């Protein structure tokens, strides 16, 4: 009896232990019965990503077209090959994220969040500058705080809230999915727990496919199986419109650095340097800079253009918007500059104006891409310092924008005064920017208080977008024909009018100086909403939207090398048909402005500018928007100039142009 009882107790104990083990096992592996076979999980993830790649392609096109569904659907119907290609690229990108994270729902959420941010930036840039988002824009990430000041803060808040909501939602869905059909990882080795082999395999496959698909676009070659592609390298707005956001963005990835021209070498650069140094040495007619002028004022006026050129589509009442400018046209060397930019990229125009170099071949943002990596650049300030000029730069905005605080010392400026350091901070009504009068007052103080010869460079901000930011209580120049941007254009006209007035005030002060003072002044580009010109099918009208005024002013006698009649003839040969208004300097791109001033003054100039004598006469306009699909005639001088630009921006820096 005792043995039988012991046996029963032992059996009961064994059953109790087995029951406990089973319970513990069930507690540890609650998802085991829901495990989905690996092949089904992969198939499900593939179909999920494929489905959302289609949705995201439509979303991307929709946002590219500023949320116009009709335009988006029409583009998809007429560009089916491009749509399929774009969908494939998006799928590959999502597949890479999915294989790295091993979370399909989170991949969808993260992809949507990234697309939302990218397209938001695109919409804001296009609204402000009528230009699409480009790869080089991301190199300005350090200036993101400055850029957001141009954007509606409510829109940023909505974007952040939406991104957070989508990410949290995708994480929740991922959790639910793993709860329902996750796999049992208990007892598996670590490499199987994290699926390292399939992750690496699928990641490499996705990367290989992505490279094969995108490389032809990045190389501007195809691919042949997408016959609808129509590249427009000189106009990225049109390029994006023709090919969609994906192809447009990929096309521009190769433009982040200037391609090396064939034949570039140290020996080639040495020959160019010796050639133009010899020409400079043989020129005995020029005088030292400080013998001719005691002060130089270099002014680039933000978004200053001449509305008198645009009366066909933007005729207005109220009289002359820029009377001071037009008086200068009649009395001093002046002309119209062909800006290589429209609506934005101020620093690119500034770069050309201050250095005599050109962005024609590089098509980047030199301040961001190239110049921050070099020690020194032969700009106007470095040249003036050689004649004991004190050098100061003034910019009525944050000095970190376009890395000016890094670039200006390389240009030779002893002092940089940005908006935070300006003594004068007058604004136009509700505008957030210091107006031109404030900038000009800073210039005046430097000139009258300086102990020796002064070079002052100033970049203004008054006319910068948002163009209606000042909220002028009265607009004196109403458009005679209604336009979708009427209020913005009329507000900008009012800003130009007051800016013109402030220019007159500065020049009156300069006339009162005893020191010989010269002013070189120009607008960087037109405002970015002149759609009736920039989107016209008539190239002559497109070109008008790129013209800005420039002049060389002095409080002593100077004269142009050209007559009004000669200038009119030269401009006509370049294809410009507009009333002369007294201008007697030919239309050129900003790389020729400094050379124009040096020649008017008859002063010594760097050897590089003897090369520019030829360039600015034979090829006075170097801008992709002007040449389009054509190319300027490849002369020996133009090839040499291309070498010089590559050498400074992307090459070995064999010659700085001295």
JOKA-V946672 format. One record per helix or strand of 2 or more residues. SS is the DSSP state (a for helix, b for strand). FROM is the first residue (numbers start at 1). LEN is the number of residues. If there is no record, write none. Layout:
BEGIN
ss=SS from=FROM len=LEN
ss=SS from=FROM len=LEN
END
This chain:
BEGIN
ss=a from=2 len=27
ss=a from=32 len=3
ss=a from=38 len=27
ss=a from=69 len=10
ss=a from=80 len=22
ss=a from=104 len=26
ss=a from=135 len=16
ss=a from=153 len=29
ss=a from=190 len=4
ss=a from=196 len=23
ss=a from=236 len=20
ss=a from=266 len=17
ss=a from=289 len=4
ss=b from=295 len=7
ss=a from=307 len=8
ss=a from=323 len=9
ss=b from=334 len=5
ss=a from=346 len=10
ss=a from=366 len=4
ss=a from=371 len=3
ss=a from=380 len=6
ss=b from=390 len=6
ss=a from=401 len=11
ss=b from=415 len=3
ss=a from=436 len=14
ss=b from=454 len=6
ss=a from=486 len=26
ss=b from=517 len=7
ss=a from=531 len=4
ss=a from=539 len=6
ss=b from=547 len=8
ss=a from=564 len=10
ss=a from=590 len=12
ss=a from=608 len=11
ss=a from=624 len=4
ss=a from=636 len=14
END
